[in-house]
Amino acid sequence: MAPRGGAENESERLEGEALDLLIELARLDEKIDLAEETKYKRPRELEQQTRAVAAQQKKVDEAHEMVVAAKKRIDALNVESQGHEAEIKRLEGQLFSLKTNEEFNAMKHQIKGREEKNEQVQDRILELMMALDELEDRLKAETEALEDERKLLAEEERRTQEDLARAETRIKDLGAKREELAAKLPADLYQLYQSVRTRRGGVGLAHVEGDICKGCDTGLLPQIVARLAARHLETCPHCDRILYL
């Protein structure tokens, strides 16, 4: 009986050591996964800021187009007003060459009509100039916002490069430690761990609290918990993850 007990104790010791190595390996994998997640997420966060710059640039372009359109309209109205003024001057120059009161009154009426039209044009120019002030203020604000977004983008690009470089270094360093650790594990146990990881979202181990597997929040049989307490290797019958206390 003594030799058999000794063999059982040795088996428990070996399984316990393998489980300790496996737990350490799983923690390394968590750190590697976090670094890999950084490599995945940071470029996408940078893309968000790039899109923010593009969206703000669009606002600047739209505001600029409105300013240009308002200026063109004001210029056109100024030309129209100058035309009215030239015509008024021309008509006024003909007043004293008219021979009858009827011709004089008709000309005065024509001049008055031109003056009224010119007043309307001048009023419209004034309205547009007031609107132009607001449009230029908006353009200035949108341009300043664009500069802010560009600064944020430049900072985000710098941070992204630094984060990616750190992540690459961390993955390399942790990967080297992982290889050393994996080499110490029994091949069949390592293959089991890798298989479970692949099937269970990158998580090959599950902690047991009380009699609950925290990998799937399912209750375990008492004998499984007892074997875990005795440092035996066990897998969850529900999620297949390798269990540890």
C-alpha angles and dihedrals in degrees: 000000000000095000091049091050090049091052091050091050091049090050091050090048092051093046090048092051091047090050091051090052090047092052089050090048091050091052090051089050090052090054092046090049090052090052090048089049089054089053089052100042104040097063089049092050087051089052089055091056090045089054090048090056091048091049092050091046088056090054090051091049092049092048090048092050090052091051091049091047092050092049091049091050091049091049091050092049091048089054089049091049091049088052091053092048092049091050091048090051091048093050093046088053089059096050097089094047092061116106105202136049090236092057090045094050092045090052091047089051090050091049091049091052090052091048091051091050090049091050089053090050091048091050090051091049090052091050091049092048090054090048089047090057089056092045092051090049089052091048090051092050093047091048091051089048089051091053089051091051091048091052089050090050092051090050091046091050091051093048092045092054091049094046093048092049091050091046092051092050092047093049090050094048095043091044091057091051090047093054091052091048095045090053089061093056124089107263095235092050092048091050090050091050092049092047093051091046091054093050098040106052097272095307114113100167132056129197118229118220113188100321096327125108104221090202092071103003091240128140120252130215115261092241091058091052090047092053090049089052087053089055096252122147113252135169127212110257089214106045100014093230119145108255131224136173 
